[in-house]
Amino acid sequence: MKACLEQNNIIGTDETAVDTVLDFYSQNPSTCGVISQYKELLTCVVDVSLNCLSDDYKTLFASAEQHSSALTYFCSRIGTFDSACFDGSVAELENCISDNKATLFKEGAGFEEFKTSYCARLNTGIDCFTKNTKLSSCEDTRTTLIELYKITKPPTCGTMRVVSHILLLILSVVFSKYVCY
């Protein structure tokens, strides 16, 4: 990925930086103060990242428009988003997901198996957020996460089942292993 980013004049940027840009909800709220510039950056990073992916894997990635819409929504709710509550929920979420063996991807398997595992991981993440005890104390944050999920969910996974208190699985760094080597 780094080589691809450098070829597209995003010098010095690596996969971690790309993920940081896409995870704007974990940024300092000052991101919303420069929303236009941040949307330009999101568009650039997403477009370059999509250029680095094979056609199959592009279907697992939200578009620049989706990310831009998510940023607009997030900034409209910044006053009710509890970053500390969100941060405190991550370890419990990661443990819950890792306990579900259905979400494991076997190295070297094809795209269809990867897609099945990836989409299962999203469903498992939703279930895990539903059970997450840390988020129960910050309903506004939970609501924001739900909507961010709806805005940025990858199209290839189809519609996710809707259950009471569906929560967002914050997309993990899955793509870094499978793009632009």
C-alpha positions as a Markdown table, in Angstrom:
| # | Residue | x | y | z |
|---|---|---|---|---|
| 1 | Met | 0.0 | 0.0 | 0.0 |
| 2 | Lys | 2.8 | 2.4 | 0.9 |
| 3 | Ala | 4.3 | 2.2 | -2.6 |
| 4 | Cys | 0.9 | 2.8 | -4.2 |
| 5 | Leu | 0.3 | 5.9 | -2.0 |
| 6 | Glu | 3.8 | 7.2 | -2.8 |
| 7 | Gln | 3.1 | 6.7 | -6.6 |
| 8 | Asn | 0.0 | 8.8 | -6.1 |
| 9 | Asn | 2.0 | 11.6 | -4.4 |
| 10 | Ile | 0.9 | 10.9 | -0.9 |
| 11 | Ile | 4.5 | 10.7 | 0.2 |
| 12 | Gly | 5.4 | 9.4 | 3.6 |
| 13 | Thr | 1.9 | 7.9 | 4.1 |
| 14 | Asp | 1.5 | 4.3 | 5.2 |
| 15 | Glu | -1.4 | 2.0 | 5.8 |
| 16 | Thr | -1.7 | 3.2 | 9.5 |
| 17 | Ala | -2.0 | 6.8 | 8.4 |
| 18 | Val | -4.7 | 5.9 | 5.9 |
| 19 | Asp | -6.6 | 4.0 | 8.6 |
| 20 | Thr | -6.2 | 7.0 | 10.9 |
| 21 | Val | -7.8 | 9.3 | 8.2 |
| 22 | Leu | -10.7 | 6.9 | 7.7 |
| 23 | Asp | -11.2 | 6.6 | 11.5 |
| 24 | Phe | -12.1 | 10.3 | 11.9 |
| 25 | Tyr | -14.4 | 9.5 | 14.8 |
| 26 | Ser | -11.4 | 8.7 | 16.9 |
| 27 | Gln | -9.7 | 12.0 | 16.1 |
| 28 | Asn | -9.7 | 15.2 | 18.1 |
| 29 | Pro | -13.0 | 17.0 | 17.7 |
| 30 | Ser | -11.1 | 19.8 | 16.0 |
| 31 | Thr | -11.4 | 17.6 | 12.8 |
| 32 | Cys | -14.9 | 19.1 | 12.5 |
| 33 | Gly | -13.5 | 22.6 | 12.5 |
| 34 | Val | -11.8 | 21.9 | 9.2 |
| 35 | Ile | -14.4 | 19.7 | 7.7 |
| 36 | Ser | -14.0 | 20.8 | 4.1 |
| 37 | Gln | -10.3 | 20.1 | 4.1 |
| 38 | Tyr | -10.8 | 16.8 | 5.9 |
| 39 | Lys | -13.4 | 15.8 | 3.3 |
| 40 | Glu | -10.8 | 16.6 | 0.6 |
| 41 | Leu | -8.3 | 14.4 | 2.4 |
| 42 | Leu | -10.8 | 11.6 | 2.8 |
| 43 | Thr | -11.6 | 11.7 | -0.9 |
| 44 | Cys | -8.0 | 11.6 | -1.8 |
| 45 | Val | -7.1 | 8.8 | 0.5 |
| 46 | Val | -10.2 | 6.7 | -0.4 |
| 47 | Asp | -9.7 | 7.2 | -4.2 |
| 48 | Val | -6.0 | 6.3 | -4.0 |
| 49 | Ser | -6.8 | 3.3 | -1.8 |
| 50 | Leu | -9.5 | 2.1 | -4.2 |
| 51 | Asn | -7.0 | 2.4 | -7.1 |
| 52 | Cys | -4.7 | 0.0 | -5.2 |
| 53 | Leu | -7.4 | -2.7 | -4.7 |
| 54 | Ser | -8.5 | -5.4 | -7.1 |
| 55 | Asp | -12.1 | -5.1 | -8.3 |
| 56 | Asp | -13.3 | -7.7 | -5.9 |
| 57 | Tyr | -11.8 | -6.0 | -2.8 |
| 58 | Lys | -13.2 | -2.6 | -3.9 |
| 59 | Thr | -16.6 | -3.9 | -3.0 |
| 60 | Leu | -15.5 | -4.3 | 0.6 |
| 61 | Phe | -14.5 | -0.6 | 0.9 |
| 62 | Ala | -16.9 | 2.4 | 1.5 |
| 63 | Ser | -16.7 | 5.1 | -1.1 |
| 64 | Ala | -15.4 | 8.6 | -0.6 |
| 65 | Glu | -19.0 | 9.9 | -0.6 |
| 66 | Gln | -20.0 | 7.4 | 2.1 |
| 67 | His | -17.0 | 8.5 | 4.3 |
| 68 | Ser | -17.8 | 12.2 | 3.6 |
| 69 | Ser | -21.4 | 11.7 | 4.6 |
| 70 | Ala | -20.3 | 9.8 | 7.7 |
| 71 | Leu | -18.0 | 12.7 | 8.6 |
| 72 | Thr | -20.9 | 15.2 | 8.2 |
| 73 | Tyr | -23.1 | 13.1 | 10.4 |
| 74 | Phe | -20.4 | 12.6 | 13.0 |
| 75 | Cys | -19.7 | 16.4 | 13.2 |
| 76 | Ser | -23.4 | 17.1 | 13.7 |
| 77 | Arg | -23.3 | 14.8 | 16.7 |
| 78 | Ile | -19.8 | 15.7 | 18.1 |
| 79 | Gly | -21.3 | 17.3 | 21.2 |
| 80 | Thr | -22.9 | 14.0 | 22.2 |
| 81 | Phe | -20.1 | 11.6 | 21.3 |
| 82 | Asp | -18.3 | 10.3 | 24.3 |
| 83 | Ser | -14.8 | 9.4 | 23.1 |
| 84 | Ala | -13.7 | 8.0 | 26.5 |
| 85 | Cys | -16.7 | 5.7 | 26.5 |
| 86 | Phe | -16.0 | 4.6 | 23.0 |
| 87 | Asp | -12.3 | 4.0 | 23.7 |
| 88 | Gly | -13.3 | 2.1 | 26.8 |
| 89 | Ser | -15.5 | -0.3 | 24.8 |
| 90 | Val | -12.8 | -1.3 | 22.3 |
| 91 | Ala | -11.0 | -4.0 | 24.3 |
| 92 | Glu | -14.3 | -5.7 | 25.2 |
| 93 | Leu | -15.3 | -5.6 | 21.5 |
| 94 | Glu | -12.0 | -7.0 | 20.3 |
| 95 | Asn | -12.2 | -9.9 | 22.8 |
| 96 | Cys | -15.8 | -10.7 | 21.8 |
| 97 | Ile | -14.9 | -10.8 | 18.1 |
| 98 | Ser | -11.8 | -12.8 | 18.6 |
| 99 | Asp | -13.8 | -15.4 | 20.5 |
| 100 | Asn | -15.9 | -16.1 | 17.5 |
| 101 | Lys | -14.0 | -18.5 | 15.3 |
| 102 | Ala | -16.4 | -18.0 | 12.3 |
| 103 | Thr | -14.8 | -14.7 | 11.6 |
| 104 | Leu | -11.3 | -16.2 | 11.1 |
| 105 | Phe | -9.8 | -15.9 | 7.6 |
| 106 | Lys | -7.4 | -18.7 | 6.4 |
| 107 | Glu | -4.3 | -17.2 | 4.9 |
| 108 | Gly | -4.1 | -17.9 | 1.2 |
| 109 | Ala | -7.8 | -18.5 | 0.7 |
| 110 | Gly | -9.7 | -16.9 | -2.2 |
| 111 | Phe | -11.8 | -13.7 | -2.2 |
| 112 | Glu | -15.2 | -15.5 | -1.6 |
| 113 | Glu | -13.9 | -17.1 | 1.6 |
| 114 | Phe | -12.4 | -13.8 | 2.7 |
| 115 | Lys | -15.6 | -11.9 | 1.9 |
| 116 | Thr | -17.7 | -14.5 | 3.9 |
| 117 | Ser | -15.3 | -14.2 | 6.9 |
| 118 | Tyr | -15.2 | -10.4 | 6.6 |
| 119 | Cys | -19.0 | -10.1 | 6.5 |
| 120 | Ala | -19.4 | -12.6 | 9.3 |
| 121 | Arg | -16.9 | -10.4 | 11.3 |
| 122 | Leu | -19.2 | -7.4 | 10.8 |
| 123 | Asn | -22.3 | -9.4 | 12.0 |
| 124 | Thr | -20.3 | -10.7 | 15.0 |
| 125 | Gly | -19.1 | -7.2 | 15.7 |
| 126 | Ile | -22.7 | -5.9 | 15.8 |
| 127 | Asp | -23.7 | -8.7 | 18.2 |
| 128 | Cys | -20.6 | -7.9 | 20.3 |
| 129 | Phe | -21.5 | -4.2 | 20.4 |
| 130 | Thr | -25.0 | -5.1 | 21.4 |
| 131 | Lys | -23.6 | -7.0 | 24.4 |
| 132 | Asn | -20.9 | -4.4 | 25.2 |
| 133 | Thr | -21.3 | -3.3 | 28.8 |
| 134 | Lys | -19.1 | -0.2 | 28.4 |
| 135 | Leu | -21.4 | 1.3 | 25.7 |
| 136 | Ser | -24.5 | 0.9 | 27.8 |
| 137 | Ser | -23.6 | 4.0 | 29.7 |
| 138 | Cys | -23.4 | 6.2 | 26.6 |
| 139 | Glu | -26.5 | 5.8 | 24.4 |
| 140 | Asp | -25.8 | 8.8 | 22.3 |
| 141 | Thr | -22.4 | 7.4 | 21.3 |
| 142 | Arg | -24.1 | 4.1 | 20.6 |
| 143 | Thr | -26.6 | 5.8 | 18.3 |
| 144 | Thr | -23.9 | 7.7 | 16.5 |
| 145 | Leu | -22.0 | 4.5 | 15.9 |
| 146 | Ile | -25.1 | 2.8 | 14.6 |
| 147 | Glu | -25.6 | 5.5 | 12.0 |
| 148 | Leu | -21.9 | 5.6 | 11.1 |
| 149 | Tyr | -22.2 | 1.9 | 10.4 |
| 150 | Lys | -25.2 | 2.4 | 8.2 |
| 151 | Ile | -23.6 | 5.1 | 6.2 |
| 152 | Thr | -20.3 | 3.3 | 5.6 |
| 153 | Lys | -21.2 | -0.4 | 5.4 |
| 154 | Pro | -19.6 | -2.1 | 2.5 |
| 155 | Pro | -22.2 | -3.0 | -0.2 |
| 156 | Thr | -20.9 | -6.5 | -0.8 |
| 157 | Cys | -22.0 | -7.7 | 2.6 |
| 158 | Gly | -25.7 | -7.0 | 1.8 |
| 159 | Thr | -28.1 | -5.8 | 4.4 |
| 160 | Met | -27.2 | -6.6 | 7.9 |
| 161 | Arg | -29.8 | -7.9 | 10.2 |
| 162 | Val | -31.4 | -5.3 | 12.3 |
| 163 | Val | -31.7 | -6.1 | 16.0 |
| 164 | Ser | -32.4 | -3.9 | 19.0 |
| 165 | His | -29.5 | -1.7 | 19.8 |
| 166 | Ile | -27.5 | -2.6 | 16.7 |
| 167 | Leu | -24.0 | -1.1 | 17.0 |
| 168 | Leu | -21.2 | -0.3 | 14.7 |
| 169 | Leu | -18.2 | -2.6 | 14.2 |
| 170 | Ile | -15.5 | -0.1 | 13.6 |
| 171 | Leu | -13.8 | -1.4 | 10.5 |
| 172 | Ser | -10.5 | -3.0 | 11.5 |
| 173 | Val | -7.4 | -2.9 | 9.5 |
| 174 | Val | -8.3 | -5.8 | 7.3 |
| 175 | Phe | -7.4 | -4.2 | 4.0 |
| 176 | Ser | -3.7 | -3.6 | 4.8 |
| 177 | Lys | -2.9 | -7.3 | 4.3 |
| 178 | Tyr | -4.7 | -7.6 | 0.9 |
| 179 | Val | -4.0 | -4.4 | -1.0 |
| 180 | Cys | -1.1 | -3.0 | -3.1 |
| 181 | Tyr | 1.8 | -5.2 | -2.3 |
